[in-house]
């Protein structure tokens, strides 16, 4: 949880009105943008590297690889589903290319792997699942819940007046675009985190889609509670 005091820019204004304006702009809450389920791969770069690999013959089977992630969203490795009668060294080289090109994805307690089909040679094959992130449809409802939550917090803790608190909330959004589980990942005071989670749960989304089908996913959103 990050706390900044709103009185500091006012003191700076006595020396530099322009600096105050810049700081007020920087401190303004930003509407969050949902992170993509996976940043995927640079397909053009990977395809070029696959085409550059030596191929003595056309593979008879598609080569399948699983890009694995940690709960924090970083890449932990690439699992190779070995295909019999295909050159193991070439499959290992493709796995190395995918590992170098893989990008982080949204944090999740139970991260799902990204399954990729890739075949090297003069006519390379690369198939990466098409994923879209959930898109919020009622941000105003969440913002209203944040204001109401801030009022309840101030009635309990008046020392927060003049401050603003940022809380990052991780939640699972189901196939219907409804949050079904949420918790604060930048924990601070319980009563502050609870109001942030309550506001996040007011959101409704256009669901994430994987290969055109609605999918349940985890997202992380930063929420700013302001106490005027």
N, C-alpha and C positions, 0 to 999 in steps of 0.2 A: 504494500500500500504506500503510495507516494503522497505527501502532504506539502502544499506550498501556501505561503501566506499572502493574501491579496493586498496587504498594506504596503508591502515592499515596493511594488511599482509606483505607488502614490508618492513615496518619498523620493524615488529616482526622478519623478516628473519635475521636481523643483529645480533640478539641474538640466534636464534634457527632455522636453516634451516629445521630440521625435523618438527618443529611445523608449519612452513610455508607450507610445503608439505601437512600436514594434513588439514590445513585451506583451501588451494586451492581445495583439494578434496571435502571438505564439501560444499564449495561455488559453485561448479560446478552445472549447471542446470540439474535437473533430468527429464528424460522423464516421463511424467505423465502417470499414470495408471488409467483408468476409474473406478470409484467406482461401485460396483454392485448395481443394482436397489434396492435390499434389501439384507441384509446379511442373511435374512431368519431366520431359526430356527435350533437349534441343534436337528435334527429329532430323533436321537437315544435316546437322553436324554428325550425329550418330550414323545416319545413312551413308554419309561420305566415308566415314571410317570403316564401316562394314564393307563398302565397295572396294576399299583399298586392301582389304585382307586377301591373302592368296587363297584361291579355291581351286583344287585340282579336279573337282567334280561338283555337280549340283547336289546339295543335300537332299536326301529322300524324305526327311521329316522336318517339321517346324521345330525350332529350338525355343524352349520356354524358360524364362528366367523370372525370378521373383525378387523385386527390390524391397528389402526389409527396412523398417523404421523403428526408432526408439519411441517411447511415450512422449518425449519432448519434440518429436517431429524430425529429428536428424536421421540421416541415412546410416544404418548399422551394417549393411552389407548386401551382397547380391547372391541369392541362392540359385544354383544351376541345376535344373532337372536334366540329368545326363540322359542323352539319347543314344541307345546302343547302336553300334556300327557307324557312328559318326565320330569324327576326330575330336578327342577330348581336349587336345591343346587348342584347337580352334574355338571350341565352345568356351574354354577358359578365357581366351582373348576377348571374345564378345562380352563375357561377364565383366571383364576389366573395363571395357569401353563404357558399358552401362553404368558401372559404379562411378566412373569419373564424371559422367554426364548427369547422374541423378541429382535432384534438388530436394530441399526439405519440403515437408508438407505440414498441415495443421497438427498441433499436438493432440494426442488422444490417449486415454489410459490403455486402450486395446487397439493399437495401430494396425490397420489392414495393409498387407503388402500390395505393391503395384505389380501386377503380372504382365510381363511384356513378351511378345513373340519377336524373335530377331533371327535372321539368317544372313550370313555374309556372302560375298561373291559379286560377280559383275552386275547381277540384278538383285540387289539386297532387298530384304523384306523386314519391315519394322512395323509392328502393331502395338500401339499404346492405348489403353482404354480412355475414351473421351469422358471427362468428368467436369461437372459444373458445380460451383459452390452455391449454398443456399443464399437467397436474396431476401432481406427484410422487407415486409410490406406495410408495416405500421410503426415506423420509428417514432411518430408523435406520441403514441400510447406509451412507449418506453420512456420517452423524455418526460411525460406527465407523471409517470410512476416515480421517476428519479426526483422530481421536485417535491412530490408528496413525501417520499422517503427522507429527503433532506430536512423537511419540516419536522418530521417525527424525531429524527436524530438530534436536531437542535433543542427540542423540548427536553431531551434526556441529557444532552451534553452541550451547554451553551458556550463552552470554551472553543468549540469548533467554528464559531461565528467569524466570518471574514476569511475563512480558509476554503480550499477545495481539495477533494480527495479522489484519486484515481484508483479504481478497483478493476482488475482483469477477471472476467468471469468465463469459465469454460462450461459449455453445455452441449448436450446431445440433442440434435434436432431430428425428429423421426421423418418417415416417408411422407407424412401429411404436412410437414413444415411446422410442427408444434414442439417446443422444448419439453423434453421428458425427464431431464436430469441436469442439474446445474450446481456449480460450486465455485467459490472464489479461489483463484490460483495465486493471488498476491495478498495473502491474508493479513488482516490487521485486527481492529476491534470487531468482535463478533457482530455487534448490532449494526455496524456500518456495512460489513460484508453481506449481512442478511438483507438489507435494503437494496443493495446492488443486485443481488441474485433475484430478489422479488421483481425488480424492474426489468431485468433481462428476460425473465419468464413471461413478461407481458408481450414480448415480441412474437410475431407470426411471420413465417417465411414462405417464399416460393421454394419448394423443396430442392435439395441437391439432386442431380441426376447422374447416373453412371451408365454409359452406353444407352442413353435415352430413357432409362427407367428411374423412377424416384428411389432415393437411397437415404438411409439414416446415416448421419455423419456427426462428428464433433467439431465445434467451432470455438474460438476464443475471441471475446470482444472486450475492449477497454471502455469502461463507463466512468464518467466524471460527475461526482456529487459536489454541488456548489452550495456554500452556506453564506449567503449575503448578510 
